[in-house]
Amino acid sequence: MKGLMPGDVKRSSHWTAMAGLIVCAAVTFSGCSVGAVPAKSNMKPKPTVPDGGILLQGAGATFPAVLYDDWFRHYQNAHPLSVITYDAVGSGEGVRRFIGRAATEDERIDFGASDAAMRDDEIAAVPNGALLLPLTAGSVALAYNLPDVPALKLSRRAYAAIFLGLVKSWNDPLIARSNPGVKLPNLTIATVVRQDASGTTFAFTKHLDAISDQWRSQYGPATLVDWPGTAMRASGNEGVASRIKGSIGSIGYVSYEFAVRAGLTTALVENHAGNYVAPGPQSSMSALADAQLPDNMRLYVSDPERSDAYPIVTLTWVLLYKHYDDAKKAKALDDLFTWCLTEGQGFVAQLGYTPLPEPIQHRALAALGTIATPQ
């Protein structure tokens, strides 16, 4: 079955059978910690907005949620009239709500967030137009749970074959070849994947599409995949990290900062130059060093060529309307995301994310200045 493209939320019947394994998570900036795996509540308290203040509501990708939590807390402390909420519900759901398909009034948002840039047909469905604004970048780590293997190298062939369901044991010769002297267990590999429409999935499968002919022919890049074999499915980066942490023999793809916060071990991954590189801000910066941001802001670095570049890297975008009916809200959003693109970049690397290269930062700031408001 082909991978489902961004915005498509169709699920296979097999996924329904796995519903009991799903870990649901949401992040709000009124006190919930993203280091844990919080349960999503249908009854979230309404934030208190001070007299003369404004409420800015967002939802979407879990990938940048750790950073958004930190950013919005710092910004709100310095700008107490701006109250910001963000629901980490996944890129697909963020795009759905941004387009205007929120199921309830409480789900209506002022900005979305996604690690998979919106397609042309999705943008065309937004009455007020859409601006894709890159705010940061990060690594998609391959985290694993083998207590007796503290260091692991995975070749491109090996990790593609693992997620294609072709390599099923940890002591497979394809893995052993890159790990001489390492005692790999005769243990079945359990892959951990996303069950929700996910920009992290899109970034990972975009990379697999670039390096594996078989992946390209069977699945392609997608936010939802009918994964082969008996993959364990979880919701959000939090859910994947939690599932890996609790499952010996597992491996999954997860935003690097969530792997760090969960205390997971991450593999060294073979890059385009044939070097084995660890995820992190420096190797991700190298991956983006030669990238040029196009006018539509949809930049994918699927297989960077620098010798020290980590190979699985993605930008993450905030989704803004090109026209806001409320001039005060438009000004507040402009001020918030100008701060994120300037002063806020100083908080990025310490949380495991990647600051934007200056050319991308400057292009994003120029694009932010095009948001129209009522005269």
C-alpha positions in Angstrom: 0.0 0.0 0.0 1.4 3.4 -0.9 2.1 5.9 1.9 -0.6 8.5 2.5 0.3 12.0 1.6 0.3 15.1 4.0 -3.1 16.0 5.2 -4.6 12.6 4.4 -5.9 11.1 7.7 -7.1 7.7 6.4 -6.0 4.8 8.7 -5.8 1.1 8.0 -7.9 -1.4 9.8 -4.7 -2.8 11.3 -4.1 0.5 13.0 -7.6 0.3 14.6 -6.7 -3.0 16.1 -3.7 -1.4 17.7 -5.7 1.4 19.3 -5.0 0.1 22.7 -1.3 0.8 22.3 -1.8 4.5 21.4 -0.4 7.0 23.8 -2.2 10.3 23.4 -0.4 13.5 24.3 -1.1 17.2 24.3 0.9 20.2 25.4 -0.5 23.4 26.7 1.4 26.2 28.1 -0.5 26.6 31.3 1.5 24.1 33.2 1.9 20.7 31.5 5.4 19.4 31.1 6.5 18.1 27.7 9.1 15.9 29.3 6.5 13.4 30.4 3.7 11.8 28.3 0.6 13.8 29.5 -2.8 12.5 28.8 -4.9 14.5 26.4 -7.9 16.0 28.1 -11.1 17.1 26.4 -11.8 19.6 29.2 -8.9 22.1 29.1 -9.3 25.2 31.3 -9.8 28.4 29.4 -6.7 30.6 29.8 -7.2 33.9 31.7 -6.6 36.9 29.5 -5.8 40.2 31.3 -7.7 43.4 30.5 -6.5 44.8 27.3 -4.7 41.5 26.5 -5.0 39.1 23.6 -5.2 35.3 23.3 -3.2 33.6 20.6 -4.1 30.0 20.0 -2.0 27.5 18.0 -1.9 23.7 17.4 0.1 21.2 15.4 3.4 19.5 15.3 4.8 17.7 18.3 8.4 17.9 16.9 8.9 21.6 18.0 6.7 21.4 21.2 9.7 21.5 23.6 11.0 24.6 22.0 7.6 26.3 21.7 6.9 25.6 25.3 10.2 27.4 26.2 9.7 30.2 23.7 6.1 31.0 24.6 6.8 31.0 28.3 9.7 33.4 27.9 7.8 35.6 25.6 4.7 35.7 27.8 6.7 36.6 30.8 8.1 39.6 29.0 4.8 40.4 27.3 2.1 39.7 29.9 -0.7 41.0 27.7 -0.1 38.2 25.2 -1.5 34.9 26.3 -0.3 32.0 24.1 -1.7 28.4 24.0 -0.4 25.6 21.9 -1.8 22.1 21.5 0.8 19.5 20.3 -1.6 17.4 18.3 0.5 16.4 15.3 1.3 18.1 12.0 -1.7 16.6 10.2 -4.2 17.8 12.8 -2.5 21.2 12.9 -2.9 21.6 9.2 -6.6 20.4 9.4 -7.4 23.0 12.0 -5.5 25.7 10.2 -7.5 25.1 7.0 -10.6 25.7 9.1 -11.8 22.2 9.7 -11.8 22.4 13.5 -14.5 20.2 15.0 -15.4 22.5 17.8 -15.1 26.2 18.6 -12.4 25.3 21.2 -10.3 23.9 18.4 -10.2 27.1 16.3 -6.7 28.4 16.0 -4.8 31.6 15.0 -1.7 29.7 13.8 -0.8 26.1 13.0 2.5 24.3 13.0 3.8 21.4 10.8 7.0 19.7 9.9 5.5 18.8 6.5 5.1 22.0 4.5 1.5 22.4 3.2 0.8 21.3 -0.3 -0.6 23.6 -3.0 -4.1 22.1 -2.7 -4.1 22.6 1.1 -3.0 26.2 0.7 -5.7 26.8 -1.9 -8.3 25.6 0.7 -7.4 28.5 3.1 -9.8 31.4 2.4 -7.4 34.0 3.9 -4.3 32.6 2.3 -1.4 30.8 4.0 2.1 31.8 4.9 4.6 29.0 5.7 7.2 30.4 8.1 10.2 28.3 9.1 11.2 28.9 12.7 13.8 26.2 13.5 15.1 22.9 12.4 16.0 19.6 14.0 17.2 16.0 13.7 15.0 13.0 13.5 16.9 10.5 15.6 16.8 6.7 15.4 16.5 5.8 19.0 16.8 2.2 20.2 16.5 0.1 23.4 19.3 -2.5 23.7 20.7 -2.2 27.2 23.9 -4.1 26.4 24.6 -2.1 23.2 25.5 1.5 24.3 26.8 2.4 20.8 25.3 1.4 17.5 26.1 2.3 13.9 23.3 1.9 11.3 24.2 2.0 7.6 21.7 3.5 5.1 20.9 0.0 3.8 20.4 -1.3 7.3 17.9 1.2 8.7 16.0 1.4 5.4 15.7 -2.4 5.5 14.6 -2.4 9.2 11.7 0.0 8.5 10.8 -1.9 5.3 10.4 -5.0 7.5 13.3 -6.9 5.7 15.8 -7.0 8.6 14.0 -8.6 11.5 16.8 -9.5 14.0 19.4 -7.3 15.8 22.2 -9.7 14.9 21.4 -9.6 11.2 24.6 -9.5 9.1 23.6 -6.2 7.6 23.7 -4.6 11.0 26.7 -6.5 12.3 28.8 -5.4 9.3 28.8 -1.8 10.6 29.5 -2.9 14.2 32.6 -5.1 14.3 33.3 -6.3 17.8 29.8 -5.4 19.1 27.9 -8.4 20.6 24.5 -7.9 19.0 21.6 -9.9 20.6 19.6 -12.6 18.8 16.5 -10.5 19.4 13.6 -9.6 17.2 13.5 -6.0 16.1 10.4 -4.1 17.1 9.9 -0.9 15.2 8.0 2.0 16.8 6.2 4.4 14.5 3.7 7.2 14.5 0.0 6.4 14.2 -1.1 10.0 13.7 -0.5 12.2 10.7 3.0 13.4 11.5 5.6 15.8 10.1 8.3 13.7 11.8 7.1 10.7 9.7 7.2 12.9 6.6 10.7 14.0 7.3 11.9 10.4 7.9 10.1 9.0 4.9 11.2 11.9 2.7 14.8 10.8 3.6 14.0 7.1 3.0 12.5 8.1 -0.4 15.8 9.7 -1.3 18.1 6.8 -0.3 16.0 3.6 -1.0 14.6 2.6 -4.4 12.4 0.0 -2.7 10.9 2.6 -0.2 10.3 5.0 -3.1 8.5 2.4 -5.1 6.3 1.0 -2.3 5.6 4.1 -0.1 7.2 7.4 -0.9 7.2 10.4 1.4 4.1 10.5 3.6 2.7 11.8 6.9 0.9 8.5 7.4 2.3 5.1 6.4 0.7 1.6 6.6 4.0 0.3 8.0 5.0 -3.3 7.2 5.2 -6.0 9.8 4.0 -5.7 13.4 5.2 -2.2 14.1 4.1 -0.6 17.4 2.3 2.6 16.9 2.1 5.6 19.2 0.8 9.2 19.0 3.2 12.1 19.0 6.9 12.2 19.5 6.2 11.8 23.3 4.3 8.6 22.6 7.1 7.1 20.4 9.8 8.0 22.9 7.8 6.4 25.7 7.1 3.3 23.7 10.8 2.8 22.9 11.8 3.4 26.5 9.5 0.7 27.7 10.3 -1.9 25.0 13.6 -3.8 24.9 14.6 -4.6 21.3 12.7 -1.6 19.9 13.9 1.1 17.5 11.9 4.1 16.4 12.2 7.5 14.7 11.7 10.4 17.1 12.6 14.1 17.3 16.1 14.3 18.8 15.1 16.5 21.7 12.4 14.1 22.8 15.0 11.3 22.7 17.3 13.3 24.9 14.5 14.2 27.4 13.5 10.5 27.6 17.1 9.4 28.1 17.1 7.2 25.0 20.2 6.0 23.2 20.4 7.1 19.6 22.2 5.4 16.7 25.0 6.9 14.6 23.6 7.0 11.1 25.5 6.7 7.9 25.2 9.9 5.8 25.6 10.7 2.1 29.4 10.8 2.4 29.6 7.4 4.1 30.3 8.8 7.6 28.5 7.7 10.7 27.1 10.8 12.4 25.2 11.5 15.6 22.0 13.7 15.7 22.2 17.1 17.3 22.3 20.9 16.6 25.8 20.9 15.1 25.4 18.1 12.6 21.9 19.5 11.7 23.4 22.9 11.1 25.9 21.3 8.7 23.0 19.7 6.8 21.3 23.1 6.3 24.5 25.0 5.6 24.2 24.9 1.8 20.4 25.1 1.6 18.5 27.8 -0.2 15.0 28.7 0.9 12.7 29.0 -2.1 9.9 31.7 -2.4 7.2 29.2 -1.3 9.3 28.4 1.9 9.1 24.6 1.2 12.6 23.5 1.7 13.5 19.8 2.2 17.0 18.6 2.8 16.4 14.9 2.2 20.0 13.7 1.9 22.6 16.5 2.7 26.0 16.0 1.1 28.5 17.5 3.6 30.8 15.0 5.3 29.7 16.0 8.8 26.0 16.4 8.1 23.4 14.4 9.9 21.2 12.9 7.1 17.7 13.1 8.6 16.9 16.8 9.2 13.8 18.9 8.8 12.7 22.5 9.1 9.5 23.0 11.0 7.0 25.7 10.0 4.5 27.8 11.7 1.4 28.4 9.6 0.0 31.9 9.5 -2.9 33.5 7.5 -1.9 36.1 4.9 -4.8 38.2 6.0 -6.2 38.6 9.5 -9.5 40.4 10.1 -8.4 41.4 13.6 -5.5 44.0 13.3 -4.6 43.6 17.0 -4.2 39.9 16.6 -2.1 40.2 13.4 0.2 42.7 15.2 0.5 40.4 18.2 1.4 37.4 16.0 3.9 39.5 14.0 5.6 40.6 17.3 5.6 37.0 18.7 7.2 35.4 15.6 9.6 38.2 15.0 10.9 37.6 18.5 11.1 33.8 17.8 13.1 34.5 14.6 15.5 36.9 16.3 16.0 36.8 20.1 14.3 33.5 20.4 17.0 31.8 18.2 19.3 32.1 21.2 17.3 29.4 23.1 17.3 26.9 20.3 20.5 24.9 20.5 20.4 24.4 24.3 17.1 22.5 23.8 18.5 20.2 21.1 17.1 22.1 18.1 19.0 23.8 15.3 19.1 27.6 14.9 18.1 28.8 11.4 21.1 29.8 9.1 21.1 33.5 8.6 19.9 33.5 5.0 16.9 31.4 5.9 16.3 33.6 9.0 16.3 36.8 6.9 14.0 35.3 4.3 11.5 34.3 7.0 11.6 37.7 8.6 10.9 39.3 5.2 8.0 37.0 4.6 6.5 37.7 8.0 6.3 41.3 7.1 3.9 40.6 4.3 1.0 39.7 6.6 -1.9 42.0 5.8 -4.2 43.7 8.3 -7.4 45.7 8.0 -6.7 49.4 7.4 
